[in-house]
Amino acid sequence: MEDRPITLSPSLSNTHSSSEEDKTVLEIWGGASLHGHVGISGAKNSALVIMAGALLCSQDCLIRNVPALADVTRMAEILSALGVKLERQGNSLLVNASHIAQSKAPYELVSQLRASFFVIGPLLARLGVARIPLPGGCAIGARPVDLHVRGLQAMGADVQIDHGIVNAYLSGRNKRLQGAKIYLDYPSVGATETLMMAATLAEGETIIENAAQEPEVADLANFCRAMGAKIRGAGTNTITILGVPSLHTTDYAIVPDRVEAGTFLVAGAITHSEISLSPVVPDHLTAVIAKLQAIGAQIIEDAPNRLRIVPGHRYVATDIETLPYPGFPTDMQAPLMALLTLSDGDSVITETVFENRFGHVAELTRMGADIRVKGTHAIVRGVPMLSGAPVVATDLRASASLVLAGLAAQGKTTVQGLHHLDRGYENLTAKLQKLGANLQRTQLGADGDSPLVLPDPTIVTTVTKPGVTKPA
């Protein structure tokens, strides 16, 4: 592939100072009715791992339906630092990993993105060595990498953690990872994906038991199969991979983002608005749809890839327990909590996946919600109305819940911490404005009061050669 520059999605945290970030807010005037259709972007969690999966191939990979998100920018910067060539073509990304110059990912990039740890499996499979700093991301709880490490060790890798760096390498006679039977103590999405990628180029057969069943795992498996990998069982709790010597070029489209789709369904419900959305995979939203129907909304499948929400006149409480797929997704816990604050009766939300994922409770309470937290349980007592207030997002999905609450609240809500929102929602402000929401991004002036109206972030990062980034 010719060495051309890449223009990537916005990464505010990389291009703005923290003081500038603090001044950028989303102002929402609640009470507007929504109507129309919204397009759903490609799945963030698929895009990140599939970008890492492109390291397995020494030829061009064209990945379509890639959302323009801060996290995608960070992953692209990590791949570029490893020597990978990337080129943005609309919503597609051309990746060429024919020459991997580095086996160590830079700490300053990995520390900002949990998904960066995915590269350890492909690097180890391709190079026989990988050095990856322990990752960062949203502060929503402990997400240890011990399952990844034990799985790679079972496949013949020596793995040591030293000064915050995970060092993995093949030694002795092993030129390739070896197939193994691996049981995961917990169906971790990250561990399942990391080990599946590593196993595609291993010698022999690998069986992953108690594997994660999330749609993004199946999407990664389909991408790897499109490159010639031999994988069966992805989407079930047992995945079998027969290693092959190499993988080949492919052209692959990422599935729609089920969490973004779920968030817009809640936006329709909480504003008592009828809206439609596509493309979606309805089967990926089964648990969310069931809870919305239990609360009192109607979800209609207008086409195999298109859903429409018909709101109810009143909503009733329901209980939610987050679980690995196909259970109710932890990423939809905060958005659904916003809706339950306005539903009649008491709801109990139990968070079993991440222990620190109730950061949005204090901010919703600031808007008039009645929520009590006891350990891993949140008891939500419905109130007649929410009131606009200044609030601060604490993580990605918390930011979405505050936007949803602001759409339904009386008066003006000002949301800070938008760098969280930009990690996982592509053009959310513009999409909501198109539906009729009354909101805008603003940056406060030097006097602290004069707002400057901003569009959704359009700052790009240009990668001119591997490992070198600069603002465009």
QUILINDA-V30966 format. One record per helix or strand. SS is the DSSP state (hx for helix, st for strand). FROM is the first residue (numbers start at 1). TO is the last residue. If there is no record, write none. Layout:
BEGIN
ss	from	to
SS	FROM	TO
SS	FROM	TO
END
This chain:
BEGIN
ss	from	to
st	6	7
hx	12	15
hx	18	23
st	24	29
st	36	39
st	42	42
hx	44	56
st	60	64
hx	70	81
st	85	89
st	92	96
st	104	104
hx	107	110
hx	114	127
st	129	133
hx	146	154
st	158	162
st	165	169
st	178	178
st	181	183
hx	189	200
st	203	203
st	205	209
hx	215	226
st	230	232
st	238	242
st	250	253
st	256	256
hx	258	270
st	275	278
hx	282	295
st	298	303
st	306	310
st	316	316
st	320	322
st	328	328
hx	330	340
st	344	344
st	346	350
hx	361	366
st	370	374
st	377	381
st	387	387
st	390	392
hx	396	408
st	410	410
st	412	416
hx	418	424
hx	428	435
st	438	444
st	451	454
st	461	465
st	468	471
END
